[in-house]
Amino acid sequence: MSRSVFARTRDRIPSPSALGRALAEATATLLAALATMLCALAIAPGAGAATLAVVLCISLSRSQLDRDLRGRLEAAVVLPLIGVVALGVGLLLRHLPWVGAAVFVAGMFVSIWLRRFGPMARRAGSLIALPFVVLLTVPHLGPAAASGVLPVWLVPIVVALLALFWVTVFHLLVRWLRIRPPVDTEDAPAAEPAAPDKPGLAASTRMAIQMGVALTVAFVVGFLFFHERWGWIVLTAFIVNSGNRGRLDVVYKSGMRVLGAAAGTAIALGLGQHVGIDHRSSAILILAALFLGVWLRPFGYAWWALFVTLALALLQGFGDSEPVGLLWLRMEEIVLGAIIGIAAAWFVLPVRSTDVLRRRLADALAALSDALDPATEQRSATRFNTALDRVEEVTPPFRAARLLLRRRTLHPADWADTLLDCGEPARALIDQGATPGRIRQAVGAARRSLREPETLLPSLLALRSNLRGD
């Protein structure tokens, strides 16, 4: 009835063209980060401004906010204001940590909660979230050096505008070269709600509450029990709850975060202990790790976790601590942050991952139905392709669960894999302008079966067979 796990895995291997597009995107992001960092160092010598520059470039590149004129104008207006707020929150975290933590949690809550008010509010929420990330990566570094050519309060404004300028320049260059970068919406703050809203409570509100609870617990545990090392706990809780697509998604990202962090920290410790890297070589390795993370992220979250953790470990250094002991301390903090994130997603207004998957399957089937409708004047597979991409985004946790449980059929991952198998023959029909009645009936049967999950896989298998002419 279904193909082997090996065959399905083979189909998900990135194609050379996809790797090439991702490489172009990563190169543009790295060049923008380098240009912004050099400008930041010129106006404010020190690691704080340079770190802010790199983080803003990476976040802006992933958010896609610079891809149209309206987004660029909004970012140019809002980013400088948020940069000043981030400066203030950073100072609070250093001098009044409990107050700074409260402001940080409130800021992240608002950035997610705003999504319920439409596209403009979602973009504003995306912009609000960007500068706060740097405060988790290097919480004790000031955002500017007092010895710079600009006042301290003006540095984050200038750095934010520089980041927007250079990211826009290099993305326009990529578009001019006609290289289409992959759109990776995972964890993007501007993403649509993860699941259908419950009556009286929007999905974005539930996600904001989950994030607020996770960050609050992480800050409390970090401040009370880990003192100066609270950043790794809060950062992990933030990462695993970002772009929450249900409980299973949070568990999956937590596992990938822990595995990737373990590998990244071990590599960083090995480099620091055996190679004896200096500040210049450390900076080169950090940029190389970020480049690899940005390049490979569209093809697996574990790559991002591995290389970002490696970059953070090199950035924060190991001081005079014994390397192996510090490795275990950091892994303890990362695991604790992951547990906090999972608990918040599991027990605070939880979202079922299967509900998210069924919602995206329904959207894909609806798009296919419209594309095959004879009454449609201009038939296009664009909407169907986008819907399939959204199905693919939420499928990896289900595939991992199927592999761990050693189940081959009757698993939610089979729903997604079967519909994804329909993509190529469905696009061929749409391009040909054909509208076979049996295909439309099979699509309708699959849409109706969404109400009864036990009949969904047989209906999707029947649709695949009809599309392939079996």
N, C-alpha and C positions, 0 to 999 in steps of 0.2 A: 504493500500500500504506500509506503513512504521510502524515500531514498535513504541510503546509509548515512551515518554521521560523518564519515570521511568525505562522501560526495558533497554534503552540505557545507562542510568546512572548506573544501576546495573551492566552491562557488563564491565564498566570502573573502578569498584571498584578494588583496588589492591588485587591480590591474596596473600595468606600467603607466598608462595615462593618468590614473588616479594618483599614483605615487608622484608623477611628474607635476601635476597640479598642486598637490600638497607641498612639494618641494619649492615650487615658485612662491606659494603663500608664506612658507617658513622663511625663505630668503628675504622676501619683502619685509616681513616682520622684524627679522634680525637687523637688516640694514636700517630700518626706521628706528629701532631701539638704539643702535650704535650712534646714529646721527643725533638723536635726542639726548643720549647720555653724554656725548662730547660737548654739546651745547650747555647741558646742565652743569657739567663740571667746570666749564668756562665761567659761568656766572655764580656758581656756588660750590667751590671745592669741598668734597666730602662724599661719603658713601650714601648719605640720606637722599640727596637730590638725584644722584645717579640711579639709586634703586627705584625711587619714585618714577623716574623717566622710563626705565625698562618695564616696570609693572604696568604703567599706563599704556605703553605701546602694545604690549601683549594683549591686555584686556580690550583695548580699542579694536585691535585687529580681529579678535574673536567675536566681538559684539556686532560687527558689521555696521556700526553707526556712521562710518565715514563713506558708505557706499552711495549716498545720494546727497544732493545739495541741502535738502532740509535737515537731514541728520547732522551734517557738518555744521550748519548754522546753530542748531540746538546745542551741539556739543561745545561750540565756541562760546556760547553764552553761559551755559550751566557749569562746564568743567572748572573754570577758574573759581567760581563761587564755592564749589565743592572742594577744590584744592585747599582753600583757606579753612574750610570746616575740618578737613582731614588734618591740617596742621594743628588746629586747636585740640582735636581729639587726641592726637599723638602726644601733645604736651600734657593733657590730662592723664593719659595712661602712664606717663612717666612720673608725674608729681602728685596726682590725685587718682590713683588707679581705679578705685571703686566708682568714682564719678565718670571717669573715662570709659569704663566698661559699660555703664548704664547708657551713656550717649551712643556708644558703638552699637549696642544691641538695638537701641531705638532706631538708629540710622539704617541698619540692615533690615529691620522689620518693615520700615516705611518703604524701602526700595523694592521689596517683594509685594507688599500690600497694594502699592500703586498700580500693579498690573491689571486690576479689575476695572480700571477707568478708561481703557481703550489704548490705541497704539501710541499716542503722544505720552500718556502717563507711563506706559511700559518703557518707552525710550528714556524718560526722565528717571525712572527707577534704575535702569541700566547705568546711567551716568552717576547716580548717587552711589551705587555699589563699587564703582571702579577704584577710587582712591583709597577706600577703606582696606582693600586687600593688602596694600603695602604695609599697613600698620600691623598686620598679622605676620608678615614675612620677616620684618626686622623691627619689632616693636620699640626697641630702645635706641634706634638711630633717629636723630633729628632729621626732619625733612629738608633742612638746609644748613649750610655752614655759615656761621656769623661773620666769617672773614670774606665772604663773597662780595661781588660788586653791587648786589641788590639788597634791600632790606629783607629780613627773614620772612616777613609776611607776604612779600611779593614773589618769592621764589616759586612756591607751588602754582601760582597763577601762570607765570611764564613757562614753567615746565609743562603744565597741562596744555597750553597753547602750542608749544613746540612739539609735543607728542602728537597732537591732532594734525599739525602741519606735515610732519614727516611721514606719519602713517598714510595720510591722504596722498602725498606725493608718490610714495612707492606703490600703493595700491593702484593709483591711476596708471603708473608705469606698467604694472602687470596687466591691467586691462588693455592698455595700448598695444602691448605685445600679444594680445588675444589669448592670454592664458587664463582660463577660468578657474579661480581657486575653489576648493571644496567648501561648502557652507556647513560648518560644524556647529549645530545648535545646542549640543550637550552642555548643560550648566549655564547656558547663556541667559542672563537676567531678563532679556526681553522675550523669552519664549512664551508660548501660549500656556494657559493653565494645564496642569498635568492630567486632570481628570474632570469629568462632568461635575458641575457644582451641585452640592446638596441644597435643598430648599433652605433659604435664609442664610446660607454661609458659602461665600465664594471660595473656589479652590485656591485662589491666590491668598485669601485670608487664612485658610488652614495652613498653607505652606509657610506664610509669614509667622504664624503662631508657633509652628514646629521649629522654625529657625530661631525664633526668639527664645524659646525654652531651651533648645540645645546650647545656644551661645551663653545663656545665663548660667546654666549648670556648669558648663565648661569653664567660665570665668571664675565662678565660686570655688570649684574644685582646684583650679589652677592657682588662684591666689592663696587659698588656705593651706594647700599641701605641697605645692611645687614652687612657690615664691617666684624667682626670676625665670623659671622655665615654663611658665604658663602658656607661652605662645604656641608650642606644638600641639597642645591639647585643644585650644580654641581653633587653631587653623584646621585641624583634622575634622572637628565637629562642623565647622563651616563648609569644608569641601564636600563631605559626604552628604550634607543636606542641600547643597546647591542644586538647583534644577531637579528637585525631588519628583520622581515619576512613580512613586509608590514604595511600599515597604521593601519589596524584593530588590528594587533598584538601589535603595540605600544600603542594604546588606551587601549587594554585589560591589558597589563602589567602595564600601568599607574594606572588603576583602582585598580588592585591587590596590587600595591605598596602603594597607598594611604590608602586602607583599612588595609593592613597588618601593615603599619607604624603606623596608628592610634592605632590599638590594641597593638602593641609592645611598643609604647611610653607610652600609658596609663598604661600598666602593669609595665613598668620600673618606672614610676612616683609613682605608688601605692606602689611598693616595697621600693623605696627610702623614701617615706613619712611616711609609716605606719610600715614597718618592721625595718627600720634603719640599713641597711646592711653596713658592713665595707669593707675594701679593699679585704680581703681574701674571704669573702662570695660573693662579687661582681665578683671576678675572677672565682669562681666556677659556678655562675649563667651564666656568659658570655660563658664559655665553654659548659655548658649544653644547652644553647640556640643555639650555633653554631652546636652542635651535632644533635639536633632536626631538625634544618634547613637543614643540609646536608642529614639527613635520609629521610625527607619527601619531599624534593624538587622534586624528580622524579614524585611525585604524585600530584603536584599542586604548581604553582608559589607563591600563596598567603602564603603558609607555610614558604617559604624562606623569603619573604618580612617581615612576622611577626617576625620570630625569629632573623633575621639579624638586623632588626631595634631595637629589644629588646637588642641585644648584643651591638650595637653601642651606644644606649642611656645609658646603664650601663657603657660602656667604657669611654664615654665622660663626664658622670656625669651631674649634674644639678647645681653645684655651690651653690651660695647663692640666686638663683632666686626663685621666688614663683612658685611651681610646676605646678599649673593649667595654669598660664600665660605662662610658658615655653612650656607647651604642645601645646597651640594654636600657639605660635611662630614657633615651629618646624613643626607643621602641615601646617602652612602657607608656609614655605619654601619648604616642600615636594610637596605640591600642585603646587606651582609656578614652581618647577623643572619639574614636570610631564607635565604641560602646555607647557613649553619650548620644551620638548622632543616631544610632540605630534605635535606642530607647525612645528618643523623641519622635521619630518617624513611626514607630510601632504602637506607641501608647497614647500619643497626643493627636487627636483627630486624624486617625490613620487613613491612608488611601490605599486601596487594594491595587496591586500592580496588574492583576488580571483585568480589572475594570479599565485601567489606562490602555492596556493592549486592545481590549474589545472596542473601546472608543476609536482608536486609530484604525483598527480593521474596518469598522463601520464607515469611517471617513473615506478609506481607500475604495471600498466597495461602492459607496455612493458616487465617488468620482468616476469609477469605471462604468457605472450604470449611465451616468450623464454622457460620457464620451461615446458610448455605444447606442445612445438614443437616436433613432432616425430623425427626430424632430430638431436635433441640434444642428444649427446652420454651419458653424465653424468648429469642426471636431478637432480636438487637440489632446495629446497625452500628457501635457504639462502638469495639469492638476493631479492626474493619477500618479505620475512619477513622483511628485512632491509628497503625496500621501504615502506611497510606498517607502520613500526615504524616512518618513516619520515612523512607520512601522519598524523599519530596520533599526532605528535609534533605540527603541525600547526592548528589542529582542535579546541582546546579549545576556542579560541576567537570567532569562528563561532558558537559554541554551546551556548556560553554566549549571543551572539547577537540574536540567534534564541529564546532563553528563554526570553530575554527582550522584543522582538517583538511579542512573543506568536505565532510564526509561526511553524507549524508542518511539512509542506511539502514545496517543491520548494524553498529550502534554501541551500546555499553551504554546510552547516553542514550535510545535508542529503546526498550529494554526498559522503562525507568522511565516514559517518556512514554506508552507504550502501556498499561501497567497503570494509570497515573493516569487515563487516559481512561476506564477501566472503572469509575471510582468512582461517578459519578452513576447510570448504569443499574443497577449492582450494589446501590446503596443503595435504589433504587426497588423492586427485587425483594425485598430483605430486609424493607422496610417493608410490602410487600403480603403477606408470608408465603408467597410462591410458591417452589417448589423444582423447577424444570424439570430433567428428567434430562439433557438435552443440555448445560445450563449446568454441572451438577455434573461431567459427563464432561470438558468443556472445562477446568474448573478442575483436575481431576486430571491431565489431559494436560500442562497448563502446569507443575504441580508436578513431574511426572516429568522434564520437559525441562530443569529446572534442573541436572541432572547432565550434560547435553550442551548447552553454550552455543550451538552452531550451530543447534539446533532451538528455542531459547527464543523468539526473536522471532516465528517463524511460529505457535507455540502461543499466544503472547499476543495476536497479531492475530486468531487464530481465536476466542479467548475474547471479545475485544472485539466481533467481528462477531456472535457468538451473543447477547451481552448486549444489543446494539442491535437485534437482529432483522434484520440485513442478509441 
